[in-house]
Amino acid sequence: MVESLATFYYENRNKESEMMSAMLRHLQGCPEMFSYFLQTLFQVLLFVPSANHWTISGALFALILLDTAKYKKFVEEIIATQPVDRRPELIEAFSGIMLEINDNLQPTNRERFTR
C-alpha cells in the first residue's frame, strides 16, 4: 500500500488529474505522511529482527526518491544517536544504499536498490 501511494505520487506529481488532485488534497491535511512512512519503515528495518527487508525495500526506495533531503536528514539523525565507534560503519552502509541509483522508479533501478 505504501509503495503504491509513493509510486503514484512520484510518477504523477507534475501531472494534472482528478486522482492527483485528490492526493494533493489529502496531503494538505497530512503533509508529513510520506516522511512518517519513511521513518517508520526505517525503524522497522533497523529495529525489528524478523522484518522482511526485501518486502520493505520497494516502498522505502519510492519514499527516498520522493524526498531525498528528508532521507538524508533522517540518516544523519540515526547516525548521531549511535555510539561514536559505530558511526563510520553506519555512514559506509548508508552511503552504499544509493550507489549507482538514478532518480527514477524504473525496474532496473529498483533492482539495483534492493541488492
All heavy atoms as an XYZ file, in Angstrom:
945
protein
N       0.819     -1.190      0.000
C       0.000      0.000      0.000
C       0.873      1.269      0.000
O       0.647      2.158     -0.797
C      -0.919     -0.038      1.219
C      -1.743      1.170      1.384
S      -3.172      1.057      0.338
C      -4.202      2.222      1.091
N       1.845      1.322      0.891
C       2.727      2.489      0.969
C       3.510      2.636     -0.334
O       3.627      3.738     -0.877
C       3.696      2.387      2.174
C       4.733      3.485      2.133
C       2.920      2.429      3.477
N       4.004      1.516     -0.849
C       4.761      1.573     -2.104
C       3.884      2.092     -3.242
O       4.319      2.919     -4.044
C       5.316      0.200     -2.458
C       6.153      0.207     -3.711
C       6.798     -1.135     -4.006
O       6.632     -2.095     -3.235
O       7.479     -1.214     -5.040
N       2.643      1.652     -3.302
C       1.725      2.106     -4.357
C       1.448      3.598     -4.245
O       1.453      4.318     -5.256
C       0.414      1.331     -4.292
O       0.632     -0.029     -4.566
N       1.204      4.076     -3.035
C       0.945      5.513     -2.836
C       2.163      6.355     -3.213
O       2.050      7.354     -3.917
C       0.576      5.794     -1.376
C      -0.825      5.441     -0.940
C      -0.954      5.570      0.578
C      -1.835      6.324     -1.629
N       3.326      5.939     -2.724
C       4.548      6.695     -3.002
C       4.877      6.663     -4.496
O       5.266      7.686     -5.068
C       5.710      6.136     -2.187
N       4.707      5.518     -5.130
C       4.973      5.404     -6.556
C       4.003      6.270     -7.352
O       4.409      6.995     -8.270
C       4.878      3.931     -7.010
O       5.884      3.177     -6.315
C       5.084      3.787     -8.503
N       2.734      6.213     -7.005
C       1.738      7.032     -7.702
C       2.096      8.508     -7.584
O       2.101      9.236     -8.571
C       0.331      6.800     -7.136
C      -0.684      7.736     -7.716
C      -1.239      7.489     -8.957
C      -1.056      8.886     -7.037
C      -2.157      8.376     -9.515
C      -1.968      9.779     -7.576
C      -2.522      9.522     -8.825
N       2.410      8.946     -6.379
C       2.742     10.356     -6.180
C       3.999     10.737     -6.955
O       4.050     11.758     -7.623
C       2.911     10.665     -4.692
C       3.139     12.129     -4.442
C       2.087     13.028     -4.500
C       4.402     12.624     -4.166
C       2.289     14.384     -4.289
C       4.620     13.977     -3.958
C       3.559     14.849     -4.016
O       3.765     16.189     -3.824
N       5.026      9.902     -6.889
C       6.280     10.179     -7.582
C       6.059     10.300     -9.086
O       6.561     11.217     -9.721
C       7.302      9.079     -7.286
C       8.641      9.327     -7.922
C       9.597     10.094     -7.278
C       8.951      8.809     -9.172
C      10.829     10.340     -7.867
C      10.180      9.045     -9.773
C      11.113      9.818     -9.112
O      12.327     10.072     -9.701
N       5.320      9.366     -9.648
C       5.132      9.336    -11.095
C       4.145     10.377    -11.609
O       4.157     10.700    -12.794
C       4.687      7.943    -11.533
C       5.796      6.918    -11.370
C       5.384      5.509    -11.732
O       4.164      5.227    -11.839
O       6.288      4.677    -11.895
N       3.295     10.910    -10.739
C       2.250     11.836    -11.181
C       2.343     13.225    -10.582
O       1.468     14.054    -10.810
C       0.880     11.243    -10.867
C       0.622      9.995    -11.660
O       0.292     10.060    -12.828
N       0.812      8.844    -11.028
N       3.385     13.508     -9.831
C       3.472     14.768     -9.088
C       3.455     16.006     -9.970
O       3.082     17.074     -9.520
C       4.680     14.766     -8.174
C       5.974     14.664     -8.919
C       7.142     14.498     -8.007
N       8.292     14.197     -8.869
C       9.353     13.615     -8.467
N       9.456     13.285     -7.210
N      10.331     13.375     -9.288
N       3.835     15.878    -11.226
C       3.840     17.027    -12.127
C       2.717     16.967    -13.158
O       2.743     17.694    -14.148
C       5.195     17.139    -12.836
C       6.320     17.378    -11.851
O       6.165     18.139    -10.898
N       7.439     16.715    -12.045
N       1.759     16.096    -12.921
C       0.647     15.936    -13.850
C      -0.640     16.415    -13.201
O      -0.782     16.382    -11.986
C       0.491     14.467    -14.246
C       1.699     13.890    -14.953
C       1.504     12.422    -15.220
C       2.758     11.813    -15.848
N       2.638     10.361    -15.994
N      -1.560     16.829    -14.046
C      -2.869     17.220    -13.541
C      -3.872     16.117    -13.856
O      -4.026     15.726    -15.006
C      -3.314     18.537    -14.188
C      -2.503     19.725    -13.715
C      -3.047     21.033    -14.252
O      -4.261     21.126    -14.509
O      -2.240     21.956    -14.407
N      -4.497     15.615    -12.817
C      -5.544     14.610    -12.989
C      -6.444     14.668    -11.761
O      -6.079     15.235    -10.724
C      -4.952     13.208    -13.143
O      -4.413     12.761    -11.914
N      -7.590     14.067    -11.889
C      -8.521     14.042    -10.765
C      -7.926     13.277     -9.574
O      -8.036     13.707     -8.430
C      -9.842     13.399    -11.209
C     -10.959     13.562    -10.215
C     -12.278     13.044    -10.761
O     -12.584     13.296    -11.937
O     -12.989     12.390     -9.975
N      -7.273     12.149     -9.873
C      -6.676     11.354     -8.792
C      -5.536     12.107     -8.111
O      -5.395     12.065     -6.893
C      -6.194     10.008     -9.322
C      -7.336      9.077     -9.672
S      -6.784      7.477    -10.270
C      -6.059      6.799     -8.791
N      -4.735     12.818     -8.904
C      -3.632     13.573     -8.312
C      -4.164     14.731     -7.483
O      -3.618     15.023     -6.408
C      -2.687     14.071     -9.412
C      -1.374     14.556     -8.875
S      -0.530     13.264     -7.931
C       0.656     14.259     -7.089
N      -5.228     15.363     -7.936
C      -5.846     16.444     -7.158
C      -6.337     15.916     -5.818
O      -6.166     16.561     -4.776
C      -7.004     17.071     -7.930
O      -6.522     17.724     -9.076
N      -6.940     14.734     -5.830
C      -7.414     14.116     -4.584
C      -6.234     13.801     -3.659
O      -6.303     14.020     -2.449
C      -8.216     12.857     -4.894
N      -5.150     13.304     -4.239
C      -3.957     13.001     -3.442
C      -3.392     14.274     -2.821
O      -3.035     14.297     -1.641
C      -2.897     12.333     -4.319
C      -1.556     12.159     -3.647
S      -1.523     10.871     -2.411
C      -0.800      9.568     -3.335
N      -3.327     15.352     -3.584
C      -2.804     16.619     -3.064
C      -3.695     17.177     -1.949
O      -3.184     17.711     -0.960
C      -2.653     17.633     -4.192
C      -1.548     17.315     -5.201
C      -1.609     18.275     -6.387
C      -0.181     17.337     -4.543
N      -5.003     17.028     -2.089
C      -5.908     17.468     -1.022
C      -5.652     16.669      0.253
O      -5.610     17.214      1.348
C      -7.373     17.332     -1.447
C      -7.846     18.434     -2.374
C      -9.358     18.426     -2.563
N      -9.888     17.163     -3.053
C      -9.955     16.798     -4.339
N      -9.511     17.624     -5.280
N     -10.461     15.637     -4.689
N      -5.451     15.385      0.092
C      -5.160     14.542      1.258
C      -3.838     14.954      1.907
O      -3.745     15.053      3.132
C      -5.118     13.068      0.862
C      -4.833     12.165      2.009
N      -5.777     11.876      2.965
C      -3.704     11.523      2.378
C      -5.235     11.081      3.876
N      -3.983     10.851      3.542
N      -2.834     15.213      1.080
C      -1.524     15.601      1.614
C      -1.559     16.973      2.289
O      -0.744     17.239      3.175
C      -0.467     15.584      0.508
C      -0.038     14.190      0.053
C       0.854     14.271     -1.174
C       0.646     13.437      1.176
N      -2.480     17.816      1.901
C      -2.631     19.099      2.598
C      -3.054     18.861      4.039
O      -2.637     19.585      4.935
C      -3.640     19.997      1.882
C      -3.100     20.591      0.610
C      -4.150     21.395     -0.148
O      -5.350     21.282      0.098
N      -3.681     22.206     -1.084
N      -3.865     17.851      4.258
C      -4.299     17.518      5.615
C      -3.269     16.711      6.384
O      -3.265     16.703      7.611
N      -2.410     16.009      5.666
C      -1.358     15.173      6.274
C      -0.036     15.435      5.563
O       0.501     14.554      4.887
C      -1.712     13.698      6.130
S      -3.305     13.209      6.721
N       0.519     16.627      5.693
C       1.705     16.977      4.907
C       2.943     16.129      5.205
O       3.840     16.030      4.373
C       1.951     18.449      5.252
C       1.239     18.677      6.535
C       0.098     17.709      6.566
N       2.994     15.508      6.345
C       4.157     14.698      6.717
C       3.935     13.209      6.500
O       4.713     12.384      6.985
C       4.536     14.967      8.179
C       4.985     16.400      8.437
C       6.250     16.770      7.681
O       7.182     15.945      7.636
O       6.286     17.876      7.111
N       2.907     12.846      5.748
C       2.554     11.443      5.571
C       3.725     10.618      5.019
O       4.089      9.592      5.599
C       1.352     11.305      4.638
C       0.910      9.873      4.405
S      -0.545      9.749      3.349
C       0.189      9.956      1.730
N       4.331     11.063      3.942
C       5.416     10.287      3.349
C       6.647     10.267      4.253
O       7.329      9.245      4.346
C       5.760     10.804      1.951
C       4.698     10.486      0.922
C       4.111     11.494      0.189
C       4.285      9.182      0.699
C       3.137     11.213     -0.763
C       3.310      8.886     -0.245
C       2.732      9.897     -0.974
N       6.913     11.342      4.946
C       8.031     11.371      5.899
C       7.795     10.385      7.035
O       8.715      9.693      7.475
C       8.200     12.768      6.486
O       8.561     13.671      5.490
N       6.559     10.329      7.509
C       6.198      9.384      8.569
C       6.407      7.950      8.083
O       6.980      7.120      8.794
C       4.743      9.605      9.002
C       4.252      8.560      9.951
C       4.624      8.588     11.294
C       3.431      7.528      9.515
C       4.185      7.602     12.171
C       2.993      6.548     10.379
C       3.367      6.585     11.709
O       2.945      5.612     12.565
N       5.959      7.655      6.865
C       6.149      6.313      6.313
C       7.630      5.975      6.210
O       8.052      4.873      6.561
C       5.506      6.188      4.934
C       4.005      6.184      4.925
C       3.320      6.620      3.803
C       3.263      5.748      6.007
C       1.931      6.622      3.758
C       1.876      5.746      5.980
C       1.209      6.173      4.850
N       8.430      6.921      5.725
C       9.869      6.705      5.585
C      10.501      6.387      6.932
O      11.234      5.411      7.081
C      10.534      7.931      4.955
C      12.050      7.872      4.790
C      12.441      6.799      3.782
C      12.588      9.227      4.346
N      10.197      7.192      7.921
C      10.756      6.995      9.256
C      10.314      5.662      9.847
O      11.122      4.916     10.397
C      10.347      8.144     10.166
C      10.957      8.055     11.538
C      10.612      9.269     12.389
O       9.855     10.140     11.986
N      11.177      9.327     13.564
N       9.056      5.338      9.698
C       8.527      4.090     10.254
C       9.169      2.878      9.593
O       9.578      1.932     10.281
C       6.995      4.038     10.094
O       6.423      5.167     10.762
C       6.424      2.759     10.670
N       9.287      2.895      8.278
C       9.895      1.758      7.589
C      11.369      1.602      7.951
O      11.857      0.484      8.106
C       9.723      1.881      6.079
C       8.306      1.653      5.573
C       8.242      1.832      4.059
C       7.790      0.282      5.963
N      12.069      2.713      8.100
C      13.460      2.616      8.528
C      13.560      2.041      9.938
O      14.447      1.246     10.230
C      14.161      3.976      8.470
C      15.100      4.078      7.319
C      14.812      4.926      6.262
C      16.253      3.324      7.266
C      15.658      5.021      5.187
C      17.116      3.413      6.191
C      16.822      4.261      5.147
N      12.691      2.425     10.813
C      12.701      1.884     12.171
C      12.435      0.385     12.156
O      13.086     -0.373     12.879
C      11.706      2.619     13.047
C      12.156      4.017     13.375
C      11.105      4.834     14.103
O       9.942      4.463     14.195
N      11.512      5.977     14.626
N      11.506     -0.045     11.328
C      11.238     -1.485     11.200
C      12.484     -2.182     10.670
O      12.909     -3.214     11.199
C      10.023     -1.738     10.270
C       9.925     -3.206      9.884
C       8.739     -1.274     10.931
N      13.074     -1.615      9.656
C      14.271     -2.199      9.049
C      15.414     -2.321     10.051
O      16.105     -3.335     10.105
C      14.699     -1.309      7.875
C      15.625     -1.870      6.841
C      14.978     -3.028      6.112
C      15.996     -0.785      5.857
N      15.580     -1.284     10.872
C      16.709     -1.258     11.800
C      16.471     -2.005     13.107
O      17.406     -2.544     13.693
C      17.074      0.196     12.121
C      17.605      1.021     10.961
C      17.694      2.486     11.354
C      18.960      0.502     10.516
N      15.232     -2.024     13.571
C      14.992     -2.499     14.932
C      14.090     -3.716     15.059
O      13.891     -4.201     16.168
C      14.430     -1.354     15.784
C      15.325     -0.146     15.791
C      14.906      1.050     15.240
C      16.605     -0.205     16.329
C      15.729      2.168     15.234
C      17.439      0.901     16.330
C      16.999      2.090     15.782
N      13.545     -4.225     13.974
C      12.704     -5.419     14.047
C      13.458     -6.560     13.378
O      13.567     -6.608     12.151
C      11.330     -5.182     13.357
C      10.501     -6.454     13.394
C      10.592     -4.024     14.011
N      13.996     -7.472     14.187
C      14.854     -8.518     13.642
C      14.153     -9.442     12.635
O      14.772     -9.955     11.726
C      15.311     -9.314     14.858
C      14.652     -8.732     16.033
C      13.849     -7.550     15.614
N      12.873     -9.627     12.778
C      12.176    -10.557     11.893
C      11.580     -9.891     10.661
O      10.888    -10.528      9.880
C      11.058    -11.257     12.674
O      10.116    -10.289     13.123
N      11.849     -8.618     10.461
C      11.280     -7.887      9.318
C      11.841     -8.433      8.004
O      13.010     -8.774      7.914
C      11.589     -6.404      9.433
N      10.992     -8.518      7.004
C      11.415     -8.950      5.681
C      11.924     -7.723      4.933
O      11.153     -6.929      4.424
C      10.241     -9.596      4.945
C      10.659    -10.169      3.613
O      11.639     -9.729      3.008
N       9.920    -11.147      3.152
N      13.220     -7.579      4.866
C      13.835     -6.389      4.281
C      13.494     -6.221      2.810
O      13.329     -5.112      2.334
C      15.348     -6.413      4.472
C      15.721     -6.366      5.924
N      17.017     -6.472      6.335
C      14.993     -6.234      7.049
C      17.072     -6.400      7.657
N      15.848     -6.264      8.104
N      13.408     -7.319      2.086
C      13.121     -7.222      0.668
C      11.730     -6.632      0.432
O      11.533     -5.815     -0.451
C      13.238     -8.603      0.005
C      13.071     -8.513     -1.471
C      14.025     -8.172     -2.389
C      11.866     -8.733     -2.201
N      13.470     -8.172     -3.654
C      12.151     -8.518     -3.557
C      10.574     -9.092     -1.840
C      11.194     -8.658     -4.558
C       9.615     -9.226     -2.831
C       9.945     -9.007     -4.174
N      10.753     -7.024      1.227
C       9.384     -6.514      1.056
C       9.310     -5.025      1.348
O       8.555     -4.310      0.709
C       8.406     -7.204      2.016
O       8.928     -8.401      2.519
C       7.125     -7.536      1.345
N      10.075     -4.576      2.296
C      10.069     -3.165      2.688
C      10.822     -2.304      1.674
O      10.513     -1.130      1.488
C      10.707     -3.014      4.087
C       9.837     -3.685      5.145
C      10.936     -1.563      4.446
C      10.480     -3.770      6.512
N      11.781     -2.892      0.985
C      12.682     -2.108      0.136
C      11.979     -1.352     -0.991
O      12.386     -0.240     -1.327
C      13.790     -2.992     -0.432
O      13.256     -3.926     -1.350
N      10.951     -1.906     -1.585
C      10.253     -1.210     -2.672
C       9.616      0.085     -2.206
O       9.765      1.138     -2.842
N       8.917      0.010     -1.090
C       8.284      1.213     -0.538
C       9.351      2.203     -0.084
O       9.248      3.406     -0.325
C       7.375      0.844      0.627
N      10.378      1.698      0.549
C      11.454      2.550      1.042
C      12.127      3.297     -0.107
O      12.387      4.502     -0.006
C      12.473      1.685      1.788
C      13.423      2.355      2.722
C      12.687      3.179      3.764
C      14.290      1.328      3.411
N      12.366      2.616     -1.206
C      13.006      3.232     -2.361
C      12.159      4.384     -2.906
O      12.669      5.483     -3.132
C      13.249      2.175     -3.441
C      13.927      2.716     -4.662
C      15.145      3.368     -4.570
C      13.348      2.568     -5.904
C      15.778      3.866     -5.698
C      13.975      3.063     -7.042
C      15.185      3.705     -6.937
N      10.875      4.153     -3.096
C       9.992      5.209     -3.614
C       9.947      6.392     -2.649
O       9.983      7.548     -3.071
C       8.596      4.655     -3.855
N       9.896      6.120     -1.357
C       9.852      7.193     -0.363
C      11.147      8.000     -0.343
O      11.125      9.224     -0.206
C       9.567      6.617      1.026
C       8.168      6.039      1.211
C       8.098      5.204      2.478
C       7.118      7.140      1.224
N      12.271      7.332     -0.498
C      13.565      8.030     -0.529
C      13.619      8.968     -1.739
O      14.030     10.123     -1.621
C      14.741      7.033     -0.563
C      14.869      6.333      0.797
C      16.050      7.722     -0.940
C      15.842      5.156      0.795
N      13.187      8.470     -2.895
C      13.225      9.308     -4.090
C      12.257     10.478     -4.007
O      12.516     11.534     -4.583
C      12.928      8.481     -5.339
C      14.018      7.506     -5.771
C      13.639      6.851     -7.096
C      15.372      8.172     -5.884
N      11.154     10.307     -3.284
C      10.198     11.404     -3.125
C      10.814     12.602     -2.417
O      10.520     13.744     -2.737
C       8.971     10.947     -2.330
C       7.865     10.298     -3.105
C       6.746      9.876     -2.162
C       7.329     11.203     -4.180
N      11.660     12.323     -1.427
C      12.236     13.422     -0.661
C      13.619     13.028     -0.158
O      13.787     12.620      0.990
C      11.316     13.787      0.502
C      11.641     15.137      1.105
O      12.763     15.649      0.895
O      10.770     15.691      1.788
N      14.606     13.163     -1.025
C      15.961     12.754     -0.652
C      16.529     13.603      0.481
O      17.327     13.108      1.280
C      16.912     12.800     -1.868
O      16.862     14.094     -2.458
C      16.548     11.747     -2.889
N      16.101     14.849      0.588
C      16.587     15.704      1.679
C      16.118     15.161      3.032
O      16.901     15.103      3.988
C      16.115     17.141      1.490
N      14.862     14.740      3.111
C      14.353     14.170      4.371
C      15.061     12.861      4.673
O      15.367     12.560      5.823
C      12.843     13.940      4.290
C      12.064     15.205      4.298
C      11.178     15.294      5.491
C      10.470     16.619      5.352
N       9.512     16.953      6.241
N      15.310     12.077      3.631
C      16.029     10.822      3.817
C      17.413     11.091      4.412
O      17.812     10.465      5.394
C      16.150     10.069      2.484
C      17.211      9.011      2.477
C      17.045      7.832      3.194
C      18.407      9.188      1.785
C      18.035      6.860      3.201
C      19.394      8.224      1.784
C      19.199      7.065      2.496
O      20.180      6.112      2.514
N      18.139     12.032      3.819
C      19.482     12.353      4.308
C      19.444     12.867      5.743
O      20.282     12.495      6.563
C      20.150     13.368      3.389
C      20.530     12.780      2.049
C      21.081     13.818      1.111
C      21.367     13.194     -0.253
N      21.801     14.180     -1.224
N      18.454     13.688      6.047
C      18.318     14.211      7.411
C      18.025     13.078      8.397
O      18.604     13.019      9.483
C      17.202     15.252      7.465
C      17.037     15.892      8.817
C      15.965     16.964      8.805
C      15.903     17.605     10.164
N      14.608     17.617     10.746
N      17.157     12.171      7.998
C      16.819     11.040      8.864
C      18.040     10.157      9.106
O      18.304      9.725     10.228
C      15.668     10.240      8.251
C      15.202      9.120      9.120
C      14.629      9.367     10.358
C      15.335      7.812      8.711
C      14.211      8.327     11.169
C      14.922      6.766      9.509
C      14.349      7.030     10.743
N      18.827      9.916      8.064
C      20.045      9.122      8.194
C      21.018      9.807      9.153
O      21.607      9.158     10.031
C      20.699      8.880      6.809
C      22.115      8.359      6.950
C      19.851      7.926      5.990
N      21.173     11.115      9.004
C      22.060     11.857      9.911
C      21.587     11.735     11.355
O      22.412     11.582     12.270
C      22.116     13.328      9.500
C      22.879     13.573      8.220
C      22.720     14.999      7.697
O      22.080     15.840      8.364
O      23.255     15.269      6.606
N      20.280     11.796     11.567
C      19.735     11.663     12.922
C      19.997     10.271     13.487
O      20.363     10.132     14.663
C      18.229     11.950     12.922
C      17.891     13.401     12.679
C      16.400     13.642     12.466
O      15.602     12.687     12.534
O      16.041     14.813     12.209
N      19.829      9.258     12.670
C      20.087      7.879     13.115
C      21.548      7.735     13.506
O      21.874      7.213     14.570
C      19.730      6.854     12.015
C      18.217      6.784     11.829
C      20.289      5.475     12.349
C      17.787      5.957     10.642
N      22.428      8.200     12.645
C      23.862      8.069     12.904
C      24.255      8.832     14.163
O      25.041      8.333     14.976
C      24.674      8.529     11.675
C      24.450      7.536     10.529
C      26.152      8.684     12.008
C      24.991      7.980      9.188
N      23.700     10.010     14.364
C      24.035     10.830     15.529
C      23.624     10.167     16.845
O      24.229     10.438     17.882
C      23.375     12.199     15.409
N      22.632      9.294     16.801
C      22.174      8.645     18.033
C      22.974      7.391     18.384
O      22.779      6.814     19.446
C      20.679      8.246     17.942
O      20.526      7.259     16.926
C      19.809      9.452     17.680
N      23.878      6.998     17.491
C      24.645      5.775     17.712
C      25.968      6.077     18.398
O      26.469      7.195     18.327
C      24.897      5.080     16.366
C      23.636      4.674     15.647
C      22.757      3.764     16.478
O      23.207      2.736     16.967
N      21.499      4.141     16.657
N      26.537      5.071     19.064
C      27.851      5.269     19.685
C      28.879      5.708     18.636
O      28.830      5.273     17.478
C      28.201      3.885     20.229
C      26.897      3.167     20.338
C      26.019      3.728     19.270
N      29.795      6.561     19.041
C      30.781      7.140     18.135
C      31.560      6.064     17.382
O      31.812      6.207     16.176
C      31.750      8.072     18.909
C      32.846      8.594     18.009
C      30.976      9.218     19.537
N      31.921      4.973     18.037
C      32.710      3.939     17.379
C      31.920      3.177     16.310
O      32.501      2.544     15.439
C      33.284      2.959     18.409
C      32.207      2.224     19.190
O      31.179      2.846     19.536
O      32.385      1.017     19.465
N      30.614      3.259     16.333
C      29.769      2.565     15.352
C      29.411      3.459     14.157
O      28.991      2.972     13.108
C      28.490      2.090     16.040
C      27.667      1.206     15.161
C      26.837      0.213     15.928
N      26.179     -0.642     14.954
C      24.902     -0.538     14.625
N      24.146      0.356     15.204
N      24.370     -1.340     13.731
N      29.598      4.749     14.284
C      29.181      5.695     13.244
C      29.855      5.492     11.887
O      29.170      5.531     10.864
C      29.383      7.131     13.737
C      28.399      7.489     14.825
C      28.605      8.874     15.350
N      27.764      9.085     16.526
C      27.779     10.167     17.254
N      28.570     11.180     16.925
N      26.999     10.273     18.317
N      31.178      5.275     11.820
C      31.796      5.076     10.491
C      31.180      3.903      9.731
O      30.953      3.977      8.522
C      33.272      4.815     10.813
C      33.486      5.475     12.137
C      32.179      5.299     12.885
N      30.877      2.841     10.436
C      30.249      1.663      9.813
C      28.869      2.026      9.245
O      28.514      1.630      8.133
C      30.117      0.563     10.869
C      29.395     -0.677     10.422
C      29.160     -1.635     11.587
O      29.819     -1.522     12.644
O      28.293     -2.507     11.427
N      28.111      2.787     10.001
C      26.777      3.201      9.544
C      26.860      4.173      8.370
O      26.074      4.080      7.422
C      25.995      3.828     10.693
C      25.500      2.852     11.744
C      24.926      3.603     12.933
C      24.469      1.910     11.172
N      27.797      5.090      8.434
C      27.980      6.047      7.329
C      28.278      5.282      6.043
O      27.699      5.557      4.990
C      29.091      7.073      7.654
C      28.620      8.013      8.763
C      29.503      7.841      6.406
C      29.706      8.880      9.355
N      29.158      4.308      6.134
C      29.505      3.497      4.958
C      28.292      2.711      4.458
O      28.015      2.664      3.259
C      30.646      2.543      5.304
C      31.107      1.728      4.120
C      32.262      0.800      4.467
O      32.968      1.076      5.450
O      32.442     -0.191      3.746
N      27.539      2.125      5.374
C      26.359      1.341      4.984
C      25.307      2.217      4.308
O      24.770      1.863      3.252
C      25.761      0.661      6.211
N      25.018      3.375      4.896
C      24.016      4.260      4.310
C      24.493      4.857      2.984
O      23.694      5.072      2.079
C      23.615      5.368      5.289
C      22.606      4.920      6.301
C      22.941      4.855      7.642
C      21.316      4.582      5.924
C      22.001      4.449      8.592
C      20.375      4.172      6.852
C      20.720      4.107      8.194
N      25.781      5.106      2.867
C      26.314      5.627      1.604
C      26.141      4.607      0.486
O      25.849      4.964     -0.654
C      27.793      5.973      1.743
O      27.961      6.995      2.681
N      26.313      3.361      0.823
C      26.188      2.293     -0.169
C      24.779      2.075     -0.673
O      24.576      1.560     -1.777
N      23.794      2.481      0.107
C      22.397      2.257     -0.277
C      22.063      2.934     -1.605
O      21.364      2.372     -2.441
C      21.441      2.754      0.831
C      21.522      1.828      2.037
C      20.002      2.836      0.326
C      20.711      2.307      3.226
N      22.557      4.130     -1.819
C      22.171      4.901     -3.002
C      23.234      4.905     -4.111
O      23.089      5.631     -5.081
C      21.829      6.337     -2.595
C      20.643      6.445     -1.647
S      19.127      5.678     -2.247
C      18.616      6.861     -3.477
N      24.259      4.067     -3.978
C      25.277      3.979     -5.026
C      24.660      3.468     -6.320
O      23.878      2.522     -6.310
C      26.397      3.030     -4.609
C      27.491      3.598     -3.723
C      28.511      2.528     -3.403
C      28.157      4.798     -4.333
N      25.006      4.094     -7.418
C      24.552      3.706     -8.750
C      23.030      3.754     -8.908
O      22.463      3.066     -9.743
C      25.071      2.316     -9.112
C      26.590      2.224     -9.152
C      27.071      0.824     -9.470
O      26.301      0.022    -10.037
O      28.223      0.536     -9.131
N      22.375      4.564     -8.089
C      20.922      4.712     -8.163
C      20.593      6.018     -8.865
O      21.144      7.065     -8.547
C      20.298      4.704     -6.747
C      20.589      3.391     -6.021
C      18.802      4.989     -6.810
C      20.013      2.158     -6.660
N      19.700      5.935     -9.840
C      19.242      7.119    -10.568
C      17.923      7.599     -9.973
O      17.245      6.869     -9.264
C      19.062      6.788    -12.050
C      20.356      6.308    -12.668
O      21.397      6.924    -12.494
N      20.305      5.188    -13.364
N      17.556      8.814    -10.327
C      16.330      9.413     -9.801
C      15.124      8.991    -10.649
O      14.522      9.794    -11.354
C      16.474     10.942     -9.779
C      15.322     11.624     -9.065
O      14.537     10.928     -8.393
O      15.191     12.847     -9.187
N      14.808      7.693    -10.604
C      13.633      7.175    -11.292
C      13.212      5.857    -10.656
O      13.980      5.251     -9.908
C      13.885      7.019    -12.800
C      14.907      5.950    -13.102
O      14.724      4.781    -12.798
N      16.020      6.357    -13.720
N      12.013      5.437    -10.957
C      11.473      4.206    -10.382
C      11.437      3.064    -11.395
O      10.628      2.146    -11.267
C      10.065      4.464     -9.831
C       9.999      5.381     -8.615
C       8.551      5.705     -8.267
C      10.705      4.763     -7.428
N      12.326      3.106    -12.364
C      12.380      2.044    -13.362
C      12.755      0.720    -12.700
O      13.488      0.702    -11.699
C      13.405      2.396    -14.443
C      13.062      3.646    -15.225
C      11.739      3.512    -15.948
O      11.453      2.499    -16.579
N      10.900      4.531    -15.822
N      12.261     -0.392    -13.226
C      12.548     -1.702    -12.618
C      14.034     -1.983    -12.412
O      14.419     -2.528    -11.375
C      11.921     -2.696    -13.606
C      10.824     -1.923    -14.264
C      11.333     -0.509    -14.358
N      14.875     -1.613    -13.377
C      16.315     -1.876    -13.211
C      16.890     -1.067    -12.051
O      17.768     -1.541    -11.330
C      17.098     -1.547    -14.501
O      16.787     -0.215    -14.905
C      16.756     -2.512    -15.620
N      16.401      0.142    -11.873
C      16.851      0.991    -10.780
C      16.373      0.428     -9.438
O      17.110      0.392     -8.457
C      16.326      2.412    -10.991
C      17.206      3.454    -10.362
O      18.413      3.311    -10.278
N      16.587      4.522     -9.929
N      15.125     -0.018     -9.397
C      14.584     -0.644     -8.178
C      15.398     -1.887     -7.813
O      15.701     -2.129     -6.652
C      13.122     -1.047     -8.368
C      12.148      0.098     -8.368
C      10.730     -0.457     -8.566
N       9.751      0.568     -8.701
C       8.979      1.007     -7.709
N       9.099      0.505     -6.506
N       8.090      1.947     -7.912
N      15.748     -2.664     -8.839
C      16.517     -3.885     -8.609
C      17.889     -3.567     -8.023
O      18.354     -4.237     -7.102
C      16.663     -4.653     -9.925
C      17.243     -6.030     -9.754
C      17.266     -6.791    -11.063
O      16.222     -6.823    -11.745
O      18.338     -7.333    -11.386
N      18.539     -2.529     -8.564
C      19.836     -2.103     -8.017
C      19.712     -1.723     -6.545
O      20.592     -2.030     -5.745
C      20.381     -0.913     -8.807
C      21.374     -1.285     -9.841
C      21.983     -0.076    -10.500
N      21.469     -0.066    -11.868
C      20.942      0.952    -12.485
N      20.874      2.126    -11.911
N      20.508      0.845    -13.704
N      18.640     -1.049     -6.214
C      18.443     -0.605     -4.831
C      18.255     -1.787     -3.880
O      18.739     -1.754     -2.754
C      17.222      0.309     -4.746
C      16.944      0.813     -3.358
C      17.674      1.858     -2.815
C      15.960      0.227     -2.579
C      17.429      2.305     -1.532
C      15.700      0.673     -1.293
C      16.446      1.715     -0.774
N      17.573     -2.819     -4.322
C      17.268     -3.937     -3.419
C      18.444     -4.895     -3.219
O      18.366     -5.774     -2.379
C      16.043     -4.741     -3.911
O      16.316     -5.238     -5.220
C      14.808     -3.913     -3.909
N      19.533     -4.700     -3.969
C      20.697     -5.586     -3.786
C      21.275     -5.479     -2.417
O      21.351     -4.598     -1.722
C      21.806     -5.259     -4.771
C      21.506     -5.643     -6.163
C      22.678     -5.406     -7.055
N      22.617     -4.007     -7.517
C      23.681     -3.266     -7.770
N      24.859     -3.740     -7.586
N      23.569     -2.042     -8.204
